[in-house]
Amino acid sequence: METTDAVDIESQQSELDAHHGEPGDRPVLRARFEHNGSPRYMLYTIKRFGLDHDHGFHLDVQLVSDELEGGVETVEAKLQDGDADLIDIDYISTARERAEGAPIVAIHPYGRTVGGLVAPTESPIEDLTDLPGHRIGVVRRLDKNWILVRAACREYHGFDPDEEATPVESGSKVRLTEMLRTGEVDAVLQFWPIVPEITETGDYHEVLPMSRLVQDLSEADRKLPISTFLTSERYLEANPDAVRGFKGAYRDAVDRLTSDDDLWIEIGDRLMYEDDPEIVRAVRDGWRDMVVADWDEETVAGMERLFDHLHDVAGGDALGVDHLPEGMFQLEV
């Protein structure tokens, strides 16, 4: 396998552009996703096999920075500014932005896109009870991983790490890893696809996957999606066929990604910052464990229970919102 030392936003974009094609008379869906986020594997699969055109729409993909703009992630800013038609964020952030007036709706689940608590191998941090007195790196204080940790610590261990520990905001996932490696923080809550890149060296280990907290706090047996795909109310009203087409193309992509190991070798070579086979396999297996192909009323009910539990335990200040706004989930298009 070729080295991927030169893989960056531009080279990944080139790989996607190679399969873009022309929209013809198909409706265009402008997808804007972070360059180091796991949806890019799905987006590449859709473009690689022409699944968007098979389902009657044209997916226009651009990868963007994972930094914050005006206190929100770049992809959120682009959707709200009218520069994107499709993004993915966690549904707590969706609720927060919609409650503040953003005309955005969740149209399909993505998956259990949470991260992991990562610390140096020799760290005294072995579980959540060890967090007090330590500096914990987070992308931002309203990040879903920090909210889950706060809720779990308050529910099961009787303390709030926002008060007993020191959360340190990085502003991006790349900077978060740098802070861990330079010792600026004692542990980080990093996004799940990046965890294998950090822990593969043996210098760091995953103390706790946040997916465990999702299931514990929700008291649900079914795998609950945390992130969903969003569009604007205006786009959904004007282009329901394109949204339906995306849902079909996404399901087809999930089928391929959950069954085709060779496809992941190609993805590792073309899109991953680390092409070590062990890391590629770890990301592949993590993606397959994370992804949710579809949803129904029971799924949404579980998501609502998890939100209520997080709100009861951590409070509206921790979540940044005190309710799930009406009309946020659009199961039927």
ZAMARGU-4260 file (C-alpha; in steps of 0.2 Angstrom, whole numbers, plus 5000, padded with zeros to 4 digits):
<rodrens>
0) 5000/5000/5000 | 5007/5017/4996 | 5011/5029/5010 | 4998/5043/5013 | 5010/5056/5020
5) 5003/5068/5007 | 4985/5065/5011 | 4977/5082/5016 | 4961/5091/5012 | 4966/5095/4994
10) 4971/5077/4990 | 4956/5070/4998 | 4945/5082/4988 | 4954/5077/4972 | 4949/5059/4975
15) 4931/5064/4977 | 4932/5076/4962 | 4938/5062/4951 | 4921/5054/4953 | 4910/5069/4953
20) 4904/5069/4935 | 4890/5081/4929 | 4873/5084/4937 | 4864/5084/4921 | 4846/5088/4925
25) 4847/5080/4942 | 4844/5091/4958 | 4860/5095/4966 | 4863/5092/4985 | 4878/5102/4991
30) 4886/5091/5004 | 4899/5100/5016 | 4909/5088/5028 | 4924/5089/5038 | 4940/5083/5030
35) 4944/5072/5045 | 4926/5066/5049 | 4920/5048/5046 | 4906/5053/5034 | 4919/5056/5020
40) 4921/5037/5018 | 4902/5036/5015 | 4903/5051/5003 | 4917/5043/4993 | 4908/5027/4991
45) 4892/5036/4985 | 4903/5045/4972 | 4914/5031/4968 | 4900/5019/4963 | 4888/5033/4956
50) 4875/5029/4969 | 4869/5047/4969 | 4865/5047/4950 | 4857/5029/4953 | 4845/5037/4965
55) 4841/5053/4954 | 4851/5067/4962 | 4869/5074/4960 | 4879/5074/4976 | 4891/5089/4976
60) 4904/5085/4990 | 4917/5098/4997 | 4927/5094/5012 | 4930/5109/5024 | 4939/5113/5040
65) 4935/5106/5057 | 4938/5123/5066 | 4924/5134/5073 | 4916/5149/5065 | 4907/5160/5077
70) 4907/5147/5090 | 4899/5133/5079 | 4907/5120/5068 | 4911/5126/5050 | 4899/5114/5043
75) 4885/5121/5054 | 4889/5138/5049 | 4889/5134/5030 | 4872/5126/5032 | 4865/5141/5041
80) 4873/5153/5029 | 4865/5144/5014 | 4881/5138/5008 | 4877/5119/5011 | 4862/5108/5009
85) 4868/5093/5019 | 4879/5091/5034 | 4880/5080/5049 | 4881/5085/5068 | 4875/5077/5084
90) 4856/5080/5088 | 4860/5089/5104 | 4868/5103/5093 | 4854/5102/5081 | 4842/5105/5095
95) 4852/5119/5101 | 4853/5128/5085 | 4835/5125/5080 | 4829/5131/5097 | 4839/5147/5093
100) 4829/5149/5077 | 4840/5140/5064 | 4828/5132/5051 | 4837/5115/5051 | 4830/5098/5051
105) 4837/5080/5054 | 4832/5069/5039 | 4841/5053/5042 | 4852/5045/5056 | 4871/5043/5054
110) 4877/5034/5069 | 4884/5033/5086 | 4897/5046/5082 | 4905/5049/5099 | 4923/5047/5104
115) 4934/5040/5117 | 4943/5046/5133 | 4962/5044/5128 | 4976/5046/5140 | 4995/5042/5141
120) 4998/5023/5144 | 5006/5028/5161 | 4993/5040/5166 | 4984/5038/5183 | 4968/5041/5174
125) 4960/5024/5173 | 4941/5028/5174 | 4930/5043/5176 | 4933/5044/5195 | 4951/5049/5191
130) 4946/5065/5182 | 4946/5077/5196 | 4961/5088/5197 | 4966/5084/5179 | 4966/5094/5163
135) 4955/5086/5150 | 4956/5092/5132 | 4939/5094/5123 | 4935/5102/5106 | 4923/5114/5115
140) 4914/5114/5131 | 4897/5110/5122 | 4905/5095/5113 | 4894/5079/5115 | 4908/5069/5122
145) 4910/5081/5137 | 4892/5082/5140 | 4891/5063/5141 | 4906/5063/5153 | 4898/5076/5164
150) 4881/5067/5164 | 4889/5050/5168 | 4900/5057/5182 | 4885/5066/5190 | 4874/5051/5188
155) 4886/5037/5194 | 4900/5046/5203 | 4892/5061/5212 | 4903/5075/5205 | 4903/5086/5190
160) 4920/5086/5180 | 4916/5104/5174 | 4919/5109/5192 | 4931/5096/5198 | 4942/5094/5183
165) 4948/5108/5170 | 4941/5106/5153 | 4953/5114/5140 | 4945/5119/5123 | 4956/5115/5108
170) 4945/5122/5094 | 4948/5108/5082 | 4952/5089/5083 | 4969/5091/5075 | 4974/5103/5089
175) 4966/5092/5102 | 4979/5078/5097 | 4993/5090/5098 | 4988/5096/5115 | 4989/5078/5121
180) 5006/5074/5113 | 5014/5090/5120 | 5007/5087/5138 | 4996/5103/5138 | 4982/5091/5144
185) 4982/5075/5154 | 4969/5067/5143 | 4957/5071/5129 | 4940/5067/5122 | 4944/5063/5104
190) 4933/5059/5090 | 4932/5040/5087 | 4941/5038/5070 | 4956/5047/5077 | 4958/5037/5092
195) 4966/5022/5083 | 4979/5034/5076 | 4984/5040/5093 | 4983/5023/5102 | 4992/5012/5089
200) 5009/5018/5094 | 5007/5011/5112 | 5011/5028/5120 | 4992/5031/5123 | 4977/5021/5127
205) 4958/5023/5126 | 4952/5024/5144 | 4934/5023/5140 | 4923/5023/5124 | 4909/5036/5125
210) 4898/5024/5116 | 4897/5014/5132 | 4890/5030/5141 | 4877/5032/5127 | 4870/5015/5130
215) 4871/5016/5149 | 4863/5033/5150 | 4849/5029/5138 | 4846/5012/5145 | 4843/5006/5128
220) 4847/4990/5120 | 4846/4996/5102 | 4861/5006/5095 | 4856/5024/5096 | 4862/5037/5083
225) 4870/5052/5090 | 4873/5061/5074 | 4861/5064/5060 | 4861/5071/5043 | 4853/5089/5042
230) 4847/5100/5028 | 4837/5116/5029 | 4818/5117/5029 | 4819/5127/5013 | 4829/5114/5004
235) 4818/5100/5010 | 4803/5109/5004 | 4810/5113/4987 | 4819/5096/4984 | 4811/5082/4993
240) 4816/5070/4979 | 4834/5074/4981 | 4833/5071/5000 | 4824/5054/4996 | 4838/5050/4984
245) 4851/5053/4997 | 4843/5042/5009 | 4843/5028/4997 | 4861/5031/4991 | 4866/5031/5009
250) 4858/5015/5013 | 4867/5007/4998 | 4884/5014/5003 | 4881/5007/5021 | 4878/4990/5013
255) 4894/4991/5003 | 4905/4998/5018 | 4898/4984/5030 | 4902/4970/5018 | 4917/4975/5007
260) 4934/4974/5015 | 4943/4978/4999 | 4934/4995/4998 | 4941/4999/5015 | 4959/4996/5008
265) 4956/5008/4994 | 4948/5021/5007 | 4963/5019/5018 | 4975/5023/5004 | 4966/5038/4997
270) 4957/5046/5012 | 4966/5041/5028 | 4980/5051/5036 | 4987/5035/5042 | 4987/5020/5030
275) 4994/5007/5043 | 4983/4991/5040 | 4980/4989/5058 | 4973/5007/5059 | 4963/5005/5043
280) 4955/4989/5050 | 4952/4997/5067 | 4943/5012/5058 | 4933/5000/5047 | 4927/4990/5062
285) 4923/5005/5072 | 4913/5013/5058 | 4903/4997/5056 | 4900/4997/5074 | 4895/5015/5074
290) 4884/5017/5059 | 4865/5016/5059 | 4857/5013/5042 | 4839/5018/5046 | 4827/5024/5059
295) 4809/5023/5065 | 4798/5030/5079 | 4806/5018/5092 | 4824/5025/5087 | 4818/5043/5089
300) 4810/5038/5106 | 4826/5032/5112 | 4835/5048/5107 | 4822/5058/5116 | 4824/5047/5132
305) 4843/5050/5131 | 4841/5068/5129 | 4829/5069/5144 | 4841/5059/5154 | 4856/5070/5150
310) 4845/5085/5153 | 4839/5078/5170 | 4857/5074/5175 | 4868/5088/5167 | 4855/5102/5165
315) 4851/5114/5151 | 4867/5124/5154 | 4878/5109/5150 | 4867/5104/5135 | 4865/5122/5129
320) 4846/5118/5126 | 4832/5112/5137 | 4821/5103/5125 | 4820/5095/5108 | 4811/5107/5097
325) 4795/5102/5088 | 4798/5096/5070 | 4817/5093/5072 | 4816/5075/5066 | 4809/5072/5049
330) 4807/5053/5047 | 4796/5053/5032 | 4801/5064/5017
</rodrens>
